[in-house]
């Protein structure tokens, strides 16, 4: 494969048994397409991903009282054996009542008819503006157009699911298993804003041609999400439409047995794939220029609250934008999350340089301060915080808050 490696982040290690292939490639037995259907003024806006064989699958959705019609309809499908996903951008089909549900079901039926499959084997995913009618005929036309244009790569599919993304997020990997077999694993994602805390405004579709038990797909999907899409934040906003779907169709003829070395190797590859895709979303956070990782250790009941408070603080995020090592903002956010009555006995380090001990700021000499200033100019910045207590450990990846983010979101629906 030519060009920059997919595994670009310092926080993701490429497993030694994984080889990158062309990023738009697909595992055996999968096809994809994308078309312009008129949901957006221009560009591709409807995509279709299909397995030509029966699959086992796993799905995860956003955790919100307000979900889109595609999430509601897909939840009623045969989520353990899905064969396809129809996705569109430009309109999220949310809060449109019975009309929105009717459009979602009509698109599910139209896709099934075009593919000669049962409707409850079709998943749906929509992203874009909330609270506007999704043009039904355009979506149905797009579904039929995609079914007629299916091919062996995801180039057009990846373009069709983008909204404010700067570009596609995808990868394809060959995974060498301890048994001596090779299976293929691929993933396509979108997302740039309305990111956090339980997923984001994001899609991720993962495919493998390995043959897996349903419990294996469920286990690996759930575990890897907890280390990837559950760990990211751009703006602290929970989406209505988050969707992750994993498909395994067995087209390679390689069976990966539960609790085997092969399962562990495939799980390591999936974890790296999804973790890097999640970081791609943060790095593309609607104008983002920098990504930070906040790692917190201490009392189990406190670590997640503190990490989220720091990751979602506008003051911390704007300091990150300006490469300003203003660690007082980090301490303030931690104290706010802990609340009155909790001893503020914390240690803080930025890029390995300790700046506070037992809750007290250290007196840094001029050379150390200059080193710290240079360190936070990097594209990825590491922050480590230790709280009183033990048993808890967490991390959150977050982006800076830029002028472009404000511009994009002040004009998004107009």
N, C-alpha and C positions, 0 to 999 in steps of 0.2 A: 504494500500500500504506500502511495506517495503522500507527501504533505505532512502536516503536523500530527503528532500522535493524539489519539482521542484522550488518553489518560494524561491530562495536562496538569492537574492539580497536585500540589504537594501532599494533599490529604487523601489521595487515592493511589494505591499501589497496583500496578498491573500484575496480576498473578503470572507466575513464570510459565504456566501451562496454557496461557491465552495468547493467541495471535490475532492481530487486527487484520481484517480484510477490507475491501471497499465499503465505506460507511453506508451506502445506499443498498447494499446487497441484502438478500433475505435467506433464511434457512430453506431447505428443500420443502416443497409442498405449500409454500406461501406465495401469494401474489398481491399486488397493490396497484392503486391508480389514484389520480387526482384530476379534477376538472374545474373549470370556471362555470358556475351555474347562475351567477347574478345575485347571489346573496351579498357579496361585496361589489363595489363599483368595478373593480378590476382585480386580476390575479386569481389564482386557484382558490376555491373556497369549499369544495366538497371532496372528501377522500374516502377510499374504501380499502380495507385490508382483509384478506380472505385466506383461510386455509382450505386447500383442496381435499383434505382428508379430515376424518373425525378427530376431535381434539379432546384433551382435558384442559380446563381453564380455571383461572381464579380471578376475581375482581375485587377491587376496593374503591370506595367512593368517599366524598367529603362527609364530614360530620357536622351537619348544619340543619336547623329547622327549615331553612329555605333551600330546596334543591331544584335543579332544572328538570323539565319533563323527560329528557333523555336518561337521567339518572333514575328517575322513578320507573320508567318503562323497562330499562335494562335490568333493574332489580327484580322484575317479575319474570325475566327470561330464564333459560336454563344456563345459569351462570357457571356451572361446572363443566359445560361441554360446548361453549360458544364456537362458532365457525367463522364469524366475521364481525367487524366493527365498521359502521358508517359514521364518519365524523365530518363536522362542518365548522367553519370559522365565520366570524362576522356577526353572529347572533347566537346567544346562548340558550334561547328558548326557555326562559325562566319567568315565572310569575305571570303567565298568560292563561292560567286556568285550564278549562276543558279544551279550549281551542289549541293550546300548546300541546297538551297530551294527545289530542287527535292528530296533530301534525307529526308528532314523534311516532305514534303507532302506524300512521300511513307510510312513513318513510321506512319503518321496519318491514312492513308488508311488501312495499315496492322492491326493496333490496332482496328480500327472500324470494320473491317471484323471479327477479332477474337472475338470481343465482341457483334457482330451483332447490331451495332449502326451506325448512320450516321457519316461520317468523320468529319463534322463540329461541332460535340459534343465532340471532342477529343482535349485537350490542349497538348502542347509539352513544354519541358524544358530541356535544355542541359547545362552542366557546365564542364569546364576543359580548356585545351589549346586553345588559339585563333589562327586562321589562318592555321589550318590543316584539311584535309579532314576527316569527320566523316565516318567510314566504314559503308556503307549502309546495306550490308547484315547482318553484325553483329547486327546492331540496329534492323532490321526487325525480325531477329531470336529472339532477346531478347524480343521484343514486344509480339511475339507469345508465347514464353516460360512463360512470366509473366501472360498472359491471362489464360494459362493452370494451373497456380500455385496459383491463388488468394486464400487468406485466410483471417481470421478474425483479424489479427494483422499486425502491420507495421514494425516488426523487420527487415525483409529483405529489405523492401522498403527504410527504413531509411539508411541502410548501402549502398544501391545502389546509393544514391545521394551524397555521401561524396566525397570530393577531398582532400584538406589538413586539413580537420577537424580532431580534435583529437578523436571525437566520435559523436554519434547521438545526435540530439537536438529535443526532442519531449515531449509531455505531453498529458494526457487525463483527462478530468474533468467532474464530474457530477455537474450540475448547478441547484440548487433548486430555483424555480421561486416564486414570491409572490402569484401567482394563486394556489400554492400547487403542481404544476407539477414539474417533474425533466426531464431535457434534457441533452444530452451529447455533449461535445465540445472537439475536439482534434486538435492538430497541430503538424506538422513536419517541421523542417527547416534545412538548411545547409548554411554554410558560415564561412570563417575564414580570407580571404584576399581579396584585391581589394574592400574595404568596405568604402563607402561614395561617394557623399553626398545624392543622391536621391535613396534610397535603397543601395545595396551593391552587391558583387558577391554572391548573396544569393537566395535561394528559401524558400518560406513558403507556405505550403498547410494547410488549415484549413477546418474542417468538423464539421457539427452539424446535428443532427437528428431532430432539431426543424423545424417546418414549418414557413417560413418567406416570406414576400413580397419581391419582387425584390428590391424595394427602400430601404428596411431595410438592406438587405445584402450590397448594395452599400454604404449606409450611414455608417454602422458600420465598414466596411472594410476600407473606406477612413479615418474616424476619428482615428481609432486605428493605422493605418500605420503612421499617422502624429506624434503619440506619441511613436512610436517604431522604425521601420526600417528607418524612415526619420531622426532619432535622433542619429545615431551611426556612428562611424568612427574608422577604424583600420589604414588606410594609406592614406585616402583622395582621393582614386581612384574610379572613377565611372565605374561600370561594363557595359558590353554589353548584359547581360543575366538575370538581376534581374526579378523575377517572384513571385508574390503573388496571390494565387487563394483561394477564400472562396466558399465552397459548403454548401447548406442547402437542405436536401432531404425530410424532413417531416416524416421520418419513425417512429418517436416517437408518432405521432398522436397529438402532442401538437402544437397548433397554437399560435405564438407570434405576437400579434397585434402591428402595428406601433404606436409609441408614447404612449405606455402602460408601467406600472411598470415592466412587464415581459421583455419588450424590453430593459429597462434601466438595469435590472439585468443581462441579457445576454450580453449587451454591456460592463458592468463592468468586466465580466468574460473574454470576448474576449480581452479587453484592457490589463488585467493582463497577459493573456496567451501570447499575441504577444509582450508585453514589456519585459517579461522575456526571451522569445526566442531571441529577439534582443540583450539583454544583454549577453545571452549565446554565441552569435556570437562574440561580442567584447571580452569577456573573453577568447575565443578560437582563438584570433587574431594571428595565425601562430607564436607560441612561446610566446604569451603574458603571463605576470605574474601578472599584475595589471590592474585594470580598474579605470578610473576617470570620474567624472561628473563635467562638467563646466556649471554653471548656471549664466546667465548674465541678468541683469535688466538695463533699461535705455531707451534712445531714440529708437523708433521703427526701424529707418533706420540703426541703428548701431549694435544692439544686435546679430543678426545672423552672420554678418561678423566677429565680434570679437570672438564669441564662436567658429566658425569654424577655425579661425586663430590659436587659442590656441590649439584646439583639434588636428589639423593637423601639429603643429610645431614639427619638429624632435628634437629640443632642449628641448621642454617641455616633449616630449614623452621619451627621453632618461633620463631626470631627474627623471621621474616617474619610469623608470626601476630601477634606482639606489637608489630609496627611498631618493632622495636628495631634500630637500625643497628649491630649488633654484627659489624662486618666482620672481626674476628679469626676468627670461625667460618668465614668464606669462605676466608680465607688458610689456616687449618688444613686444611680439606678439600682445597684445591689441593695443599698440601705432602704430605698423605697419599697422594694419587693419584700425584704425581710420584715419590715414593719417595726413599730415601737415595741420595746421590751425585749428584743432579741439582741444579744451582745454582738457588737460589730467588730469581730475579731477576725479579720480577713487578710489573706495574703494575695497580692496582685502582681502578675508579671506580664509584660508585653514583649513579644518576640524574645523571650528568655531573659529579659532584663527586669529584675524585681524593682517595683516602684512603690510598693506598700507592704508593710509587715504588721501583723496584729492590728490592722485597722488604721495604722499611722503611716502617713506618706514619708518615704525616705528622702534624705537630702542627697540628691544626685549631683555629682560634680559635672563640670562643663563638658568634658569628653564623653561621659556616659550619656548626658542629655543629647549631645550631637549624634551619638550612635543610635539612640532611640528615635530621633527625628528622621534619620536616614532609613531606619528599619520600617517605619510605618508608611514610607513612600512606596513600598512594594505593592504588587497587585493582590497579594494575599498576606493577611496579617493575623498572627496568632495571639490570642489573649487567654491567660490562664488565671483562674480565681479559685482560691481555697477558702471554704467556709468552715465554721466550727461544726463538729459532729462527723459522722462517718456513715458509710453504707450507700451513699449516693454519688453518682457520676454521670454527667451528661454533656452534650455538645449541641450547639446551634450554629449554623452557617448563615451569615447575613451580609447584605450589600450596603453600600453607602447610599445616602439620600441626595439626589442631584437636582439641579435646576431643570434638567430634561424630564425627570420624573414628574415634577409639578406641571410642566407644560403639557406632557402627554395626557395626564389625568384631568387637567382642567379643560381639555378640548375633546375628550374621548368620544362623547356622544354627539358632537357637532361637527 
